[in-house]
Amino acid sequence: MPRFPSRLAVAGTAVVLAAGLITPTTAQAAAKPATRPDALRWAALGDSYTAGMIEATGDLTEPNDGCARTTGSYPELIRRDLGSPVSLRNVSCSGATSLDVYANKQSPIGRPLPPLGTDPNAPYPPVPPQVDAVERDTDVITVGVGGNDLGFGGILKDCIGLGATALGRGTPCKDKYDAQLPGRLAELRADYSTMLGALRMKAPSARIFAVGYPHLIPENANLCTYGDLLQFSTFTTGDLAWARTAVLEPLNAVIAQDTAARGDTFVDLYPATTGHSACDADHWLDGVLTSILPLKYALVHPNAKGQAFAATQVEDAVLGG
């Protein structure tokens, strides 16, 4: 997917300055990237959907701390698109929860690689809570997190296993998890709101943008082929429909509601990614695998097209707001 020209390139830095987005800052500490005095100070926080993680979104950025940030992730695309008028600190980390953003040290697992599916360089040392990258004079915070709070990765793995045992029939995953979801969503609602509050306390004048999740599963789950590793493997059709309406859409709803309640901005990736799920021909997400030969894991994550789309949406929200 081609990238749109940046609004800074089109409108000019003066327009952004007039809008009050760029303010003078003090010199950065030596451990931090150099910042121009008039640069927009931006902190990018989030989980693997922000970090990129999979091989389909490029090489790992340096230094490799196990968070599996990739060169084709949307924060890195935005960094290259906007250039020097922006000082962007990307501390997103695969596997992160809301608590990892505002409170916990996280132990990164790295990038899953064939043939074993684990990072050969793991284990990695813990990384600080992502909120540590936010300073009082940070101008913009983008955060994409929440799926791991619900245990989406574990649900995905179980749905595949249960679907195989059921030979593709019924809704074995729904039967296992449906009763647990209200409690998980309530916990997410509380933690997400607390996270947004912690970010606001750290940077009182920052504009905060909460980034939602795209359309992983098609509206018509029958588009997905049972057993196809490039899609959802042995997830049953019934469980796919349930996961979309009972997990993914409520997840986005909680994020949107918490964000609105705090007066922040929700970047909704869901509507415009309809028709681009892991089961669609023009898919902006890859399924369990990106490819079989060579073997490349995706674990149902945005590919390069999906990250490019997210970059345009986030960039336009920030610079057009």
Number of C-alpha atoms within 10 A of each C-alpha: 10 8 13 13 11 18 18 18 12 9 10 12 17 11 14 17 14 9 12 11 20 22 14 12 15 10 11 12 9 7 6 10 11 11 19 17 16 18 21 25 26 25 26 24 27 26 27 25 30 31 32 33 33 32 21 24 24 16 16 23 16 10 9 13 21 23 29 29 34 26 20 27 30 28 31 22 20 21 19 13 20 17 15 14 20 20 21 24 19 20 25 27 32 27 25 29 26 28 20 23 30 22 17 17 16 22 21 20 22 24 25 20 16 13 9 8 11 14 16 13 12 15 14 16 13 15 17 17 20 27 22 14 19 23 17 13 18 23 22 21 24 25 25 25 30 27 23 17 22 21 15 16 15 10 17 20 17 17 26 23 17 21 25 18 12 16 14 19 16 14 20 22 25 20 10 13 16 13 10 11 16 14 11 15 19 13 13 24 21 13 19 24 18 17 21 22 15 16 22 19 13 19 20 15 13 23 19 24 21 23 27 26 23 26 24 29 28 20 15 12 17 14 16 22 17 19 17 15 19 22 28 28 20 23 30 29 22 18 25 26 19 18 23 18 14 17 23 21 16 16 24 20 15 20 25 19 14 22 21 13 11 13 11 16 20 22 22 21 19 15 9 12 20 17 19 21 26 27 25 18 10 11 21 27 29 29 26 22 21 24 15 10 6 8 12 20 26 25 22 23 27 32 27 22 20 26 27 23 23 28 24 20 17 22 24 15 15 19 13 10 10
